[in-house]
Amino acid sequence: MTEMTAEEARVTAWLADRKEPMVALLREMVDTDSGSYDKAGVDRAGQVLARFHESAGLAVEIVPDARFGDAVIARLPNPAANDQRPVLLLGHRDTVFPEGEPTRRPFTIRDGRAYGPGVADMKAGLVIEAFVAAAFAKCGGLSAPLMMLTTSDEEIASPSSRPVIEAAAREARCVFNAEPSRLPSGTAFASDRRQSITSGRKGGVFMRAEFTGKAAHSGANYEKGVSAIVDLGHKIPRLQGLTDLEAGVTVNVGLIGGGQTINTIAPHAWCEIDLRYVTAGQRGEMVAAIRAIVETPAVAGVAGALTIKGEFLPLERTPGSAALFETYRDAAAGFGITVTAEFTGGCADSGFTAAQGCPTLCSVGPIGGMAHTPDEFLEVESLVPAAQVLALAVMRAAASLE
């Protein structure tokens, strides 16, 4: 465990007194509706952060998007730094919930846990990143420029944000993504100061297959029809059969539909397919296998077409990310927190930054759980320690990567 310098102690002490302001900002963020497809709502949540950044003295840039929410970039320059590559704090403010969810389930705190849509995934992470940036603006101590990029559409595979994320990663020296961290089941952070972050993530490809047959009256002209539904029915077990659990590859047909009426041979059908994989090298082979099944007729006369709707890249462990983890773990130890790392099948924007060759550490946010459900929660007592550990890790990573 490395002893703190005077600058490190000053920054982390400033954060130690910020619990109530953190909770206040988190409340405002959670109570601002921001489902991924609600551009106006996502932009309102972005303005909440932009106002905070500006009040802290950071320069704010809005990257507009016509369809999805705008990206928000906050910068804290450091003209004296020999290496002008910034440390990048990454996060998303969109949620998976339908419009009006914060009205139905506003931010609340019960028994040490905060509840509300997106409270852990990942508005609390944005809050600690914003306060870490504010701490450096107030106290100094960071030997590198700082950039905080807040995106708008991670929950739907970042269709507008991916190029912004990749451009930021090419500019940065390292990335911290404050997706929620985790705690062993049945414990509370206040009594069990353990934290689990992410060592790696699967990549994901989200696809839609469309099948076109030929309509016919199912009573009078049955033999003249070509059923797209029957074709799809034959293909579902073959698609699912591509799963190889030992290799970490899964294929799931999660949605299906089709047909015209009960008394018509189905002229069309469709399904949506979720592919998860571990290494970049697995992607091409698996997509090709799925495409071959979709496009090869199981019923003569049916045509199939495959479209990729969105995807995430895997977060693979590298020497750079391993070194970043050790820096973070040592910083946490200074606050009596034991950090472990786990591999997860869930996807995140951190895969995009890692694929650009930028050392990336994911899930360094406060501790939460039950994401994407009405029971989503955040351990309130983990807010300040998560911010302190992140600030300390950022300072040490910036110095080691000069």
C-alpha positions as MATLAB code, in Angstrom:
seq = 'MTEMTAEEARVTAWLADRKEPMVALLREMVDTDSGSYDKAGVDRAGQVLARFHESAGLAVEIVPDARFGDAVIARLPNPAANDQRPVLLLGHRDTVFPEGEPTRRPFTIRDGRAYGPGVADMKAGLVIEAFVAAAFAKCGGLSAPLMMLTTSDEEIASPSSRPVIEAAAREARCVFNAEPSRLPSGTAFASDRRQSITSGRKGGVFMRAEFTGKAAHSGANYEKGVSAIVDLGHKIPRLQGLTDLEAGVTVNVGLIGGGQTINTIAPHAWCEIDLRYVTAGQRGEMVAAIRAIVETPAVAGVAGALTIKGEFLPLERTPGSAALFETYRDAAAGFGITVTAEFTGGCADSGFTAAQGCPTLCSVGPIGGMAHTPDEFLEVESLVPAAQVLALAVMRAAASLE';
ca = [
       0.000    0.000    0.000;
       1.529    3.284   -1.147;
       1.509    6.207    1.272;
      -0.420    9.281    0.123;
       1.384   12.431   -0.867;
       0.279   15.821    0.420;
      -1.480   16.560   -2.876;
      -3.299   13.231   -2.804;
      -4.363   13.798    0.794;
      -5.690   17.280   -0.056;
      -7.829   15.998   -2.951;
      -9.252   13.026   -1.071;
      -9.936   15.146    2.035;
     -11.952   17.598   -0.076;
     -14.041   14.687   -1.389;
     -14.543   13.323    2.135;
     -16.790   16.298    2.935;
     -18.964   16.016   -0.175;
     -21.447   13.239    0.658;
     -24.529   15.454    0.882;
     -23.785   17.378   -2.335;
     -23.146   14.038   -4.076;
     -26.501   12.706   -2.920;
     -28.190   15.931   -4.048;
     -26.695   15.706   -7.534;
     -27.575   12.016   -7.714;
     -31.177   12.795   -6.761;
     -31.424   15.400   -9.517;
     -29.913   13.015  -12.071;
     -32.159   10.071  -11.148;
     -35.285   12.226  -11.143;
     -34.471   13.463  -14.652;
     -36.104   11.065  -17.127;
     -33.500    9.759  -19.596;
     -34.523    6.593  -21.397;
     -32.242    5.906  -24.345;
     -34.814    6.854  -27.002;
     -35.985    9.980  -25.162;
     -33.630   12.545  -26.694;
     -35.165   15.494  -24.872;
     -34.901   13.709  -21.517;
     -31.360   12.476  -22.079;
     -30.349   15.999  -23.057;
     -31.941   17.420  -19.894;
     -29.851   14.978  -17.842;
     -26.806   16.117  -19.801;
     -27.552   19.734  -18.940;
     -27.669   18.858  -15.239;
     -24.086   17.612  -15.516;
     -23.003   20.455  -17.785;
     -24.165   23.033  -15.233;
     -22.280   21.217  -12.484;
     -19.090   21.100  -14.573;
     -19.299   24.795  -15.446;
     -19.863   25.744  -11.808;
     -16.718   23.768  -10.932;
     -14.657   25.621  -13.534;
     -14.450   22.976  -16.265;
     -14.852   23.780  -19.959;
     -17.914   22.081  -21.441;
     -18.419   21.007  -25.051;
     -21.707   19.597  -26.391;
     -21.416   17.154  -29.297;
     -24.873   17.304  -30.920;
     -26.803   14.402  -32.385;
     -30.048   14.762  -34.299;
     -31.638   11.474  -33.218;
     -30.152   10.458  -29.868;
     -28.974   12.505  -26.922;
     -25.993   14.813  -27.275;
     -22.622   13.822  -25.862;
     -21.255   16.055  -23.092;
     -17.497   16.583  -22.804;
     -15.952   18.411  -19.845;
     -12.261   19.271  -19.831;
      -9.818   20.369  -17.188;
      -6.663   21.419  -19.076;
      -3.143   21.256  -17.707;
      -0.877   23.404  -19.880;
       2.137   22.595  -17.696;
       1.947   18.849  -18.370;
       4.675   17.488  -20.637;
       2.273   14.823  -21.882;
      -0.969   16.430  -23.047;
      -2.900   13.165  -23.338;
      -5.805   13.377  -20.880;
      -7.074   10.824  -18.416;
     -10.572    9.960  -19.623;
     -13.509    9.481  -17.249;
     -16.240    7.703  -19.203;
     -19.901    7.100  -18.510;
     -23.472    7.078  -19.865;
     -26.572    8.812  -18.566;
     -29.297    6.925  -20.478;
     -31.411    4.253  -18.796;
     -33.460    1.277  -19.970;
     -36.704    2.480  -18.388;
     -39.853    3.781  -20.115;
     -40.858    7.426  -20.136;
     -42.249    8.616  -16.823;
     -40.383    6.109  -14.656;
     -38.860    8.738  -12.322;
     -42.346   10.059  -11.632;
     -43.527    6.566  -10.738;
     -40.357    5.700   -8.806;
     -38.550    8.880   -7.709;
     -35.197    8.818   -5.954;
     -35.528    7.511   -2.414;
     -33.189    6.297    0.339;
     -34.180    3.411    2.594;
     -31.950    1.584    5.053;
     -28.745    2.936    3.582;
     -29.656    2.175   -0.024;
     -30.750    4.625   -2.730;
     -33.384    3.557   -5.236;
     -34.627    4.940   -8.538;
     -34.225    4.415  -12.298;
     -30.557    4.380  -13.246;
     -29.363    5.079   -9.706;
     -26.512    2.571  -10.012;
     -26.387    2.041  -13.785;
     -24.896    4.465  -14.006;
     -25.895    7.857  -12.658;
     -24.009    7.351   -9.392;
     -20.869    6.699  -11.412;
     -21.352    9.974  -13.256;
     -21.759   11.762   -9.928;
     -18.447   10.541   -8.519;
     -16.658   11.289  -11.799;
     -18.069   14.832  -11.752;
     -16.945   15.355   -8.149;
     -13.489   13.924   -8.880;
     -13.143   16.415  -11.734;
     -14.359   19.196   -9.422;
     -11.825   18.126   -6.771;
      -8.950   18.504   -9.228;
     -10.306   21.873  -10.379;
     -10.459   23.038   -6.750;
      -7.353   21.419   -5.281;
      -5.038   20.776   -8.224;
      -2.692   17.819   -7.893;
      -3.298   16.101  -11.238;
      -0.235   15.919  -13.482;
      -2.304   15.404  -16.657;
      -5.227   17.034  -18.420;
      -8.612   15.500  -17.558;
     -11.555   14.738  -19.819;
     -15.002   13.507  -18.748;
     -17.156   12.126  -21.564;
     -20.811   11.457  -20.789;
     -22.722    9.627  -23.510;
     -26.403    9.185  -24.253;
     -27.119    5.755  -25.717;
     -24.977    3.020  -24.140;
     -28.011    0.922  -23.231;
     -28.758    0.480  -26.954;
     -25.132   -0.187  -27.982;
     -24.075    3.453  -28.487;
     -25.186    3.965  -32.105;
     -24.391    7.693  -32.011;
     -21.748    7.758  -29.272;
     -19.355    5.086  -30.493;
     -17.318    7.347  -32.814;
     -17.142   10.018  -30.089;
     -15.929    7.419  -27.574;
     -13.344    6.010  -29.973;
     -12.018    9.478  -30.821;
     -11.689   10.288  -27.105;
      -9.862    6.996  -26.470;
      -7.364    7.717  -29.229;
      -6.630   11.019  -27.503;
      -6.386    9.626  -23.954;
      -3.594    7.975  -21.962;
      -6.003    5.761  -19.957;
      -9.725    5.324  -19.269;
     -11.778    4.800  -16.124;
     -15.399    3.783  -16.778;
     -17.597    4.205  -13.684;
     -20.160    1.498  -14.304;
     -21.343    0.169  -10.918;
     -19.054   -2.041   -8.892;
     -20.400   -4.931   -6.835;
     -20.327   -6.350   -3.322;
     -20.685   -9.999   -2.222;
     -24.325  -10.962   -1.735;
     -25.834  -10.446    1.705;
     -23.311   -7.848    2.873;
     -23.280   -4.055    3.102;
     -20.369   -1.793    2.255;
     -20.572    0.049    5.577;
     -19.613   -3.155    7.420;
     -17.774   -5.115    4.724;
     -15.421   -2.854    2.799;
     -15.029   -5.052   -0.237;
     -15.545   -4.127   -3.863;
     -15.548   -6.133   -7.075;
     -14.787   -4.408  -10.370;
     -14.602   -5.789  -13.905;
     -11.549   -7.556  -15.292;
     -13.110   -8.209  -18.681;
     -16.382   -8.122  -20.602;
     -17.856  -10.051  -23.484;
     -18.498   -8.477  -26.838;
     -22.061   -8.501  -28.087;
     -23.694   -8.378  -31.509;
     -27.415   -7.684  -31.726;
     -29.008   -8.853  -34.960;
     -32.375   -9.029  -36.689;
     -33.200  -11.758  -39.211;
     -36.045  -11.226  -41.707;
     -37.642  -14.103  -43.637;
     -39.829  -13.728  -46.727;
     -42.071  -16.512  -48.029;
     -45.261  -16.521  -50.063;
     -48.805  -15.948  -48.856;
     -51.655  -18.315  -49.707;
     -55.067  -19.141  -48.283;
     -54.431  -21.863  -45.740;
     -57.660  -23.683  -46.607;
     -58.201  -23.206  -50.325;
     -54.628  -22.904  -51.630;
     -52.391  -24.362  -48.953;
     -49.971  -25.914  -51.423;
     -49.300  -22.575  -53.125;
     -47.923  -20.958  -49.966;
     -44.344  -20.854  -48.663;
     -44.250  -20.378  -44.899;
     -41.629  -18.018  -43.515;
     -42.651  -19.083  -39.999;
     -41.886  -22.747  -40.701;
     -38.502  -21.729  -42.113;
     -37.730  -19.727  -38.974;
     -38.940  -22.573  -36.765;
     -36.391  -24.930  -38.288;
     -33.608  -22.397  -37.819;
     -34.106  -21.457  -34.164;
     -32.596  -24.671  -32.720;
     -29.717  -24.442  -35.183;
     -28.994  -20.866  -34.124;
     -29.182  -21.738  -30.436;
     -26.991  -24.752  -31.134;
     -24.087  -22.489  -32.038;
     -23.636  -21.812  -28.309;
     -20.333  -23.070  -26.904;
     -20.272  -22.463  -23.177;
     -16.692  -23.684  -22.773;
     -15.525  -21.105  -25.297;
     -17.692  -18.439  -23.683;
     -19.846  -18.014  -26.798;
     -23.643  -17.836  -26.551;
     -26.369  -17.333  -29.150;
     -29.866  -16.464  -28.003;
     -32.964  -16.014  -30.157;
     -34.718  -13.627  -27.802;
     -37.610  -12.310  -29.902;
     -39.681  -13.815  -32.716;
     -42.695  -12.786  -34.758;
     -44.378  -13.108  -38.105;
     -47.404  -14.118  -40.088;
     -50.343  -12.268  -41.549;
     -53.508  -13.974  -40.292;
     -54.365  -17.342  -38.811;
     -55.806  -18.513  -42.145;
     -52.863  -17.359  -44.282;
     -49.620  -19.226  -44.977;
     -47.090  -16.865  -43.360;
     -45.455  -14.619  -45.959;
     -43.014  -13.142  -43.480;
     -41.323  -13.824  -40.139;
     -38.528  -12.331  -38.092;
     -36.372  -12.927  -35.065;
     -33.800  -11.007  -33.065;
     -30.544  -12.685  -32.077;
     -28.078  -11.900  -29.286;
     -24.488  -13.110  -29.778;
     -21.967  -12.875  -26.927;
     -18.291  -13.732  -27.288;
     -15.054  -13.393  -25.330;
     -12.280  -12.484  -27.773;
     -12.252  -10.321  -30.866;
     -11.167  -13.297  -32.959;
     -14.427  -15.159  -32.257;
     -16.701  -12.499  -33.695;
     -16.203  -13.006  -37.431;
     -16.608  -16.774  -37.329;
     -19.770  -16.589  -35.253;
     -21.447  -13.865  -37.314;
     -20.652  -15.839  -40.473;
     -22.193  -18.996  -38.975;
     -25.343  -17.138  -37.969;
     -25.617  -15.531  -41.395;
     -25.245  -18.881  -43.125;
     -28.129  -20.356  -41.126;
     -30.358  -17.331  -41.694;
     -29.696  -17.059  -45.420;
     -29.795  -20.777  -46.320;
     -33.444  -21.816  -46.830;
     -34.826  -24.524  -44.589;
     -38.062  -24.283  -46.594;
     -37.646  -24.016  -50.355;
     -38.639  -20.585  -51.586;
     -38.010  -18.644  -48.349;
     -35.403  -15.858  -48.460;
     -33.577  -14.813  -45.302;
     -31.592  -11.637  -44.584;
     -29.504  -10.704  -41.546;
     -28.972   -7.150  -40.259;
     -26.683   -6.056  -37.428;
     -28.618   -3.589  -35.277;
     -25.811   -2.755  -32.870;
     -22.821   -4.184  -31.110;
     -20.274   -3.870  -28.339;
     -16.640   -4.899  -28.491;
     -15.118   -7.132  -25.805;
     -13.064   -5.694  -22.971;
      -9.995   -7.914  -23.086;
      -7.299   -7.918  -20.418;
      -3.999   -6.361  -21.529;
      -0.747   -5.524  -19.724;
      -1.910   -1.898  -19.654;
      -5.279   -2.695  -18.102;
      -3.628   -5.074  -15.628;
      -1.290   -2.287  -14.502;
      -4.250    0.079  -14.192;
      -6.037   -2.462  -12.001;
      -3.029   -2.748   -9.692;
      -2.934    1.035   -9.398;
      -6.621    1.107   -8.511;
      -6.342   -1.782   -6.044;
      -3.435   -0.102   -4.253;
      -5.386    3.161   -4.067;
      -8.389    1.339   -2.561;
      -6.205   -0.372    0.022;
      -5.293    3.063    1.345;
      -8.939    3.449    2.386;
      -9.250   -0.050    3.828;
     -11.116   -1.390    0.794;
     -10.284   -4.814   -0.655;
     -10.747   -4.900   -4.441;
     -11.141   -7.996   -6.592;
     -11.939   -8.287  -10.304;
     -14.441  -10.487  -12.116;
     -15.197  -11.306  -15.741;
     -18.769  -10.598  -16.856;
     -20.911  -11.419  -19.861;
     -22.403   -7.938  -19.809;
     -21.240   -5.379  -22.360;
     -20.202   -1.742  -21.930;
     -18.610    1.189  -23.740;
     -15.262    0.264  -22.157;
     -14.827   -2.309  -24.935;
     -14.705    0.502  -27.499;
     -11.930    2.338  -25.651;
      -9.909   -0.830  -25.051;
     -10.142   -1.722  -28.746;
      -8.376    1.562  -29.519;
      -5.381    0.337  -27.519;
      -6.051    2.621  -24.552;
      -5.600    1.011  -21.095;
      -9.113    0.765  -19.664;
     -10.562   -0.098  -16.268;
     -14.299   -0.695  -15.924;
     -16.842   -0.778  -13.076;
     -15.074    1.668  -10.780;
     -18.350    3.306   -9.777;
     -20.058    3.120   -6.383;
     -21.486   -0.226   -5.313;
     -24.911   -1.165   -6.633;
     -27.015   -4.013   -7.900;
     -30.217   -5.223   -9.569;
     -29.664   -2.960  -12.580;
     -32.427   -2.748  -15.202;
     -35.095   -3.699  -12.637;
     -37.421   -1.816  -10.268;
     -35.207   -3.098   -7.418;
     -32.047   -1.356   -8.669;
     -30.131    0.045   -5.699;
     -27.015    1.920   -4.682;
     -25.073    1.588   -1.433;
     -25.071    5.248   -0.343;
     -22.053    4.786    1.941;
     -19.967    3.760   -1.060;
     -20.314    7.132   -2.842;
     -17.542    9.060   -1.113;
     -15.027    6.166   -0.883;
     -15.572    5.374   -4.589;
     -14.824    9.000   -5.461;
     -11.735    9.063   -3.242;
     -10.327    5.832   -4.657;
     -10.998    6.973   -8.218;
      -9.299   10.311   -7.636;
      -6.256    8.655   -6.116;
      -6.052    6.080   -8.919;
      -6.357    8.814  -11.551;
      -3.518   10.797  -10.001;
      -1.227    7.790   -9.797;
      -2.108    6.463  -13.251;
      -1.494    9.878  -14.782;
       1.953   10.031  -13.204;
       2.915    6.485  -14.200;
       1.852    6.898  -17.838;
       3.742   10.130  -18.550;
];
